[in-house]
Amino acid sequence: MPHFLKTPRRHLITQVLVLCGAVWGVGLAMAQDIPWHLGTAGGQLSAPSAINTIQDKPGPNRIVVAVIDSGVMSGHPSLAGQLLPGYDMVSPAQNLRNKRSTDFTPDERGAKCGSRLMANSFRTHGTEVASLVAGNGVDGVFGVNPEAKILPIRVFGACAMSRKDLVDAISWAAGLPVAGLPVNPNPAKIINLSMAGGSAVCGADLQALIDRLVQDHKFIVAAAGNNFHKPLHEPANCTGVISVGALNAENRIEVYSALDPRTFVYAPGGGASLPVNADWAVNKLKVATYELDFVGNERATTRFRGVGTSYSAPVVAGFISLWLSHHPDKNFADFTREKPKFVRQVLPIEQCAECVPMGLVNTDRLGTP
């Protein structure tokens, strides 16, 4: 998961991006029709932390989910038909392409910003996140809501991410005007931020923007962060944000997940393989990604390799989009009020006596009032 380390709070929110999303790293390719985190069909036993949405069909309303991330690789078969026109929001000073543009693809594999080499996991991060929201099922990558549409917005690459770029990206995603940019023709109802590590206190600029978006009936979903049981940082600690911690397949809070009583909800995020004889023993989320073939060419693939709160967040964003596809006029206050029917108790954790962690689950049919 992209983790932004703070400079003095002027323009940059980061100097260095550290990908924490793939904590254990190695992806496993396994034959499984339905990814374990979505539940099972036909009365089979589901993973204890599965969200159990696989049997719920999306409603008639198309929901747009913005994925503000490293960019999305539009040629992946598991995302065919799922992407809307997006934007590269990286300012010229941090952009290897020297300008903002409609090219939302990530920086090239092996790209450098000065002496700094971009991790290959950065390149695929946004694509993997998008596939958890709205994967079309090709090669076994099912999004929580395959009828959702992804609005891809690139906000970081090989160079550092600026705070202004993040604020502009969130604003543009929501349909607000941004100086020098065309109006977004497909405003998002949900904005996914699979990033963490800003200030320990939500900045006034970010909080004011989120307040406005919540008033406009937008949803902001943010990764809690992979800080190994430390408190929330921006953007997850801002009021009105749906902050998401990570569970393993057996409904336990993962060791890497942030731990804070303010965490709104927990969802499957994966981790180390589990010593159980079950489909969910892999304990990683299946994502659309890219890797090198034996001659060094990049190719699209799918792998069980999603690990981190970066991957928990889009599971929640997808869930909310599925709910909104049946109830398009609902808002954050409605979701908060109805939250008890969308959660289960998570196994308690000693390190936070005041925490009452709740995990996302479809205990009621999402299409019902």
N, C-alpha and C positions, 0 to 999 in steps of 0.2 A: 504494500500500500504506500502511495506517495506520502511522505512525511515531511512537512515543511518546518525547517528550523528558522527561528526568528532572527532578524536583524533588528536594530532599533526601529520602532514602529513608524517608519516613514513610508517608503515606497515598496520595499521588498518584504514579502512575507517569508521568503526563503532565500538562503544562499545555497543550500545543498538539498537535493531531494534524495531521500533514502527509501528504497522500495522495501516495505515490510510485508507486503501482501503475501509473498511466497516464503513463509518462514522456514519450512522444511525443504522447499524447492522442487524436488523431483516429481514430475507428473507421471501418473500411471494410466495407461490405456486399458480399459476393461470393458468387456461386453456386458452391457446392462441397458435395457430398453428405457427405463425411467430412472433418472438420477435420484439417488436416495433422499436428497433434501426436499423433494417435492411430494414424497409419500409413495404409496403403492395403489394398484388397482386390483379388483377381484378378491378383496378380503384378506390379502396377504399382510403380514406384519410389517409395519412401517418402522423406520428408525425413530428412536425416542424423541429426537428433536426435529423430525420432519414437519414441514408446514402443512402438508396434506391438502394441497390445492390441485393435484393432478386430475381429479375428476370434475373440477369446476370449469365449465366453459365460460369464456369471456362474454360479457354483455354486449349490447349493440353499439356502445359508445366507444369510439377510438380515443385512447388516452396517449398523450405525448409525454415521454419521459426524457428529460435532458440528461445526458451523461457528460459531465464536465470533467475532463480527464486528460490523458496523454494523446487523445485522438483515437479514431476508430479506422480499422482497415476494412474498407467497404467491400472488398472482393471475397470475403469469407463466405462459403456456401451456407453456413449456419445463420448468417445475417442477411441473406438474400431477401429483398423485399421489405426489410425492416427499418431501413434508414431514411431519414428526411435530410434535405440539404442543411448542412451545419456550417460551422465557422471555426477558423483558426484565430483565437483571441490573443495569441502571444504577441506582445508588442515588438516593434522592430528591433529594439535594443537587446532583447532576449531571443530573437527569432532567427534561426539560421537561414530562413527564406527572406529575411529583411523587411517583412511587411505582414500585416494582417490580411487574411483573404478567405475565400470560401473553401480552400483546401484544408480539410480537417484531418488529413492523414498524419500519423506520427512521423517524427524525424526518422531518417533511415537507420537501419541497423549499423551500429558502430559509429554513429554520429558523434562529433566532438564539439564542445563549446570551449574554445581555448584548449587547455590541457585536460579538460574534464570529459571523460568518455561516458556517454549515456548507457546505462545498463540495458541489455536486451529485454529484460522484464518490463522496463518502462514502455518499450515500443508496443508490446502486446497488451499492456494493462487495461487500456480503455476498451479494446475489443473484447477482452474477457469479461469485463464488467457489463458491457452492453448485452452480451450473450446470456447472462443470468437474468436480465430483465425480460428480454424478448426474443431469445433464440427460437428459430423456426422448427426445430426438431431434427434437422438434417444431421446425420451422424450422431444422433443421441443427445444433442444439445438443445434442451427445452428451456425456454424462459418461463418464468412464473406466469407471464401473460403474453403468449405468442401473437396476440392481436394488438399489443401496444406498438407504438412507433418511437424509434429512438432519434433524438435530436443530438447529434454528436458535436461537441464543442471542445476544441483543443486549448488547454490553458497552460501546459508545460511541455517541455521537450528536453533537449540536451542541456539547455541553459536554465538558470534559476527562474522560478515563477514569481511574478510580482503581485503584490496585494491589489493593485489597481486592475490588473488583468483578471484576477479572480472576481472582483466586484463587478467589472464590466461583463464578464461571462455570465454570472448569475443574473444580472439585469437583463442582458440580451435574451437569455434563455426564457425569461418570464414574459418577454414581449415589451419590456420598457425601452425607451429610446436610449441609445448610446452614441455619443458624439462621433461623427465620421463613419458610422456604420449604417448599412441599410436596415430597414425595419425587419425584424424576424417575422416571416409570414406564418410560422407554425409555433406559437408560444406554448411552452411546456406547462403542464399542470403539476408535474412532479420534477424536482431537480435533485439528481443524485450526485453526491460529493464523496467519492471514495478516497478521501485524503484527510490528514489530521496533523497535529503538531504545531498549530499556531499558538497564540497567547493563551495563558491560563485563565484569562478573563476576556470575554467576548468584546472586541473593540466596538466603539460607538458607531463607526461607519458600517460595519457588517451587521450589527444588531438593528440599526435603523432600516437597512435594506430588507432584512428578514421580516421585521415587523410589517413593513409595507406589503411584502409578498403574502404573508399569512392573512392580512386583511383582504387581499385580492383572491383569497381562497386557493393559494398555491401551497404545495407541500415541499419541504426541504428535508431530504434524508441525507445523513452524514455518518460516515464510519466513526466509531468511537475512538479508534486508534489502536495500534499494536505497541503499547508502551508497557506491557507486562504489569498489569494491575495498578497502574497509576491513574490519577484523575483525568477527566476529560479536558481537552484543549480545543481551540477553534478548529473548525467551525461547529463541532459537535456540542460545545458548551453554550452556544447561543440559545436564548429563550425562543421557543417556537420551532426549533430544529428537532426532528425525529432522529435521535442519536441511537446507533445500533452497535451493540457488542456482539461477540462471536461465541457460538456454542460448538462443541464437538457433536458427533452423531448421537452420542448417548446422553445428551441434554445437560452437559456440564460446561461451565464457562471455561473457555480455552485459556491456557496459561499466558498467552501473549496479549489477550484482550485487555483494554482499559477497564477499570473497575471503579464505578462511581454511582452513588445512589441516584444521580440525575439521569442515568442511562435510560432512555425511553423504553427500549425493548432489545431483546437478544434474538439472534437468528443463526442458522447454520453457517459456520465459517470455516470449518475444517481444521485439520491439524495432523498430528502424527497418526499413522495407521493404528487401528485398535485390535487387541487380541481377542476377537470374537469371530464366531463362524456365522457371518451375516453379510448381506450385500453392502452394508454401510461400513464394514471394517476398513475400507479404503480411506474414509474420513476426509475426503477432499471433494471439492465441488467440480463437476464436469463443465468445462468452458470451451469456447471457440478460441483458438490461439494459432500461433505460427511457430514453426521450428525449421531448422536446416536439414535438408536431406543429405545423403551420403556424399554428394559432390559439392555441398555447400550452398545450394540454392534454397531460398526460403519457400516454404509451402504451407498451405492451410492444413490444420489438423484439429482434432479435439482430444482433450486430455482431462483426466481427473488430477488437477493440480491447483485448483483455487484454494488458497489458504490465507485467511486474514480477515480483519473487519472490513477491508475493501470489498470483500465478496459477500459478507453478511448484508451490507447496506443495499446492494441492488436486489437481493432477495426480498427485502422489505419494500423497496421502491416498486418492484414488480407486483407484490401482494397488494399494495395500495392501488396500483393501476388496475388490477383485476377487480377490486372492490368498486372503484370509481366507474369502471365500465358498465356496472349495473346501476350505480348511484352517482351520476356525474355532478350533481349539485352539492354533494357533501363537501365538508371542509375539515380543516385541522381540528377544530373544536368537536365536530361530529366524531372524528376518528378517536380522539381522546376519550370522549364520552362512551363510545362503543368498544373501547379497547378491552374491557374485561371478557368479551366474548371472542376475542382474537388472540388470547394468550393462555399459556399454561405455566405453572410454577416450574422454575428451574431449580436444579439441585443446589442447596445453599452452599455458601463459600465462607470459610472462616475469616478470610482476610478483610471482609467488609461486613461487620455485624449489622450495620444500618441499611445494607442493601436488601431489597426484596426483588431479586431478578425475575423477570417474566419473559418467557420465550414465545415467539410468534407461532400461531397455529390456527388453522381453519377449523375451529370447533363447531361452527355454524355455517350453513351455506351462504356464500358471499352474495348471492343474488337475492336473498331474502331481505326485507326491510329491517 
